Amino acid sequence: MRATSSANGDALAALPVVTMPSRPGARYRVATVTVLVVRDLKRLLRQPSRLAGAIGQPLVFWLVLGGGFAGTFHLPGAPVGYLEYFYPGVLAMVVLFSAIFGAMSLIEDRREGFLQAVLAGPGSRASVALGKILGGSAVALLQALVFLALAPWAGFEPATIAWGPLLALLALAALALTGVGFALAWWIDSTQGYHAVVSLLLIPLWVLSGAMFPAAGSVLSTLMRLNPVAYVVDGLRRALYGGLVPATVGLESSLSLDIAMAGAFAIMAFAAAAVVCRRR
């Protein structure tokens, strides 16, 4: 019996010692990001009502307000109707609403236990933030592209649109707004509280972006120039016009500056989300 125990001990001692890495490798981070992005895209396909709500509400907003103010809106030196002027702002609204709903899924994932399971995996918390932000941004970008099909009815010629800057601005806006929504949703435990905070913070940013009224001659023009969403809306408007925008329509900016400001907004939003997600 002692000989048998001694033999088993020698056999166990001869086995190689397997140790888990103290830090997860790049493949674990990539796998975490990929799973989260694919999950958000599948969720969009399985919930068509979500797509209808994110596009239908801005569409009704655009048609009702655009039709209501069409007879009274006038820009000095620029023969632009209100439906045409309002369209870039509504396009930004589609991205904003999609980002809000995408980030709200974080609260649902926490409630269902999925988020805890992801955090218990080998991926880092930064990869969780990146996966959720990229997934929500992809959904927001797809919904914005669907709404972009209405551009000819708003008065924009597809042949004259600067498509490269337009898509870049939409992608950067989706990343930035989803990152802000992620940072808020990480701290909030209920969807009701999340909606209240978003309505208090993000909706005013959109209103003060020049989406509904121009900055020129307005007492709120200074706030608009400090608002990063204003550069997104201004850049979308310039890209839709092919870069040729009357001075009275947009900010005193340029398309390259608008893209740079949107990129800085996206970087700061992701940095804030990465910092916030370290909270246990």
C-alpha positions, 0 to 999 in steps of 0.5 A, a space after each residue: 500500500 505504501 509502495 502504491 502511494 509512493 508510486 502515485 506521488 512520484 507520478 503526480 510529481 512528474 506531471 507538468 505544472 500548468 499555470 494560468 497567465 496573470 494577464 489575459 492575452 490579446 486573443 482574449 481581448 479580441 474575442 471579448 470585443 468580437 462577441 459583444 459586437 456580434 451580440 449587439 448586431 444580432 440583437 438589432 436583427 431580432 428586434 425590428 421594433 428597435 430599428 423602427 423606433 430609432 428611425 421612426 421617431 426622428 422621421 416624424 420629428 423631421 416631417 412635423 417640425 419641418 412642415 410646421 416651420 417651413 413657411 416661417 423659416 428664413 436664412 439671410 443670403 441662403 435660400 434653404 428651406 427648413 426641411 433641408 436645413 433640419 435634415 442634418 440635425 435629424 440625421 445626428 438625432 438618429 445616431 443619438 437615439 441609437 446610441 442611447 438605446 445601445 448603451 441602455 442594453 448595458 443595464 439590461 445585461 447587468 440585470 440578466 447576469 450577462 455582464 457579470 459573466 463577461 467580467 468574470 472572463 479572461 478579457 480586460 474591462 477595457 475590452 468590455 468597454 470597447 466591445 459594447 461601444 463598437 457594437 452600439 456604434 455599429 448599430 447606430 451607424 447602420 440605422 443612420 445609413 438607412 435614414 440617409 436614403 431620404 437625403 434626396 427628398 430633403 434636397 441633397 443630390 447624392 452626386 454632390 455629397 462628400 461621402 467620405 467625410 460624411 461617413 467618417 463623421 457619422 462613425 465618429 459621432 456614433 463612437 462618441 455618443 455611445 461612449 458617453 451613454 456607456 459611461 452613464 449606464 455603467 453607473 446607473 442601475 435602472 432604465 428609468 434613471 438612465 432615461 432621466 439622466 440622458 434627457 438632462 444631458 444628451 438631449 440639450 447637447 443636440 438642441 444646442 448643436 445648431 440642428 434646429 436653429 442656426 448659431 449666427 445671430 443667436 445669444 446661444 452661439 457661444 454655447 454652440 461653439 463649445 458643444 462638440 455635437 455642434 461640430 458633428 451637425 455642422 460637419 454633416 451639413 457641410 458634407 451633405 452640401 459637398 463642402 460648399 455651405 453658406 456662412 449663415 447656415 453653419 458654424 464658422 468652421 471647416 469640414 476638416 475642423 469638424 472631423 477633428 473635433 468629432 474625433 477628439 470627442 470620440 477619444 474623450 468619450 472612450 477614455 471616460 468609458 474605459 475609466 468608469 468601467 474599472 468600477 466594480 
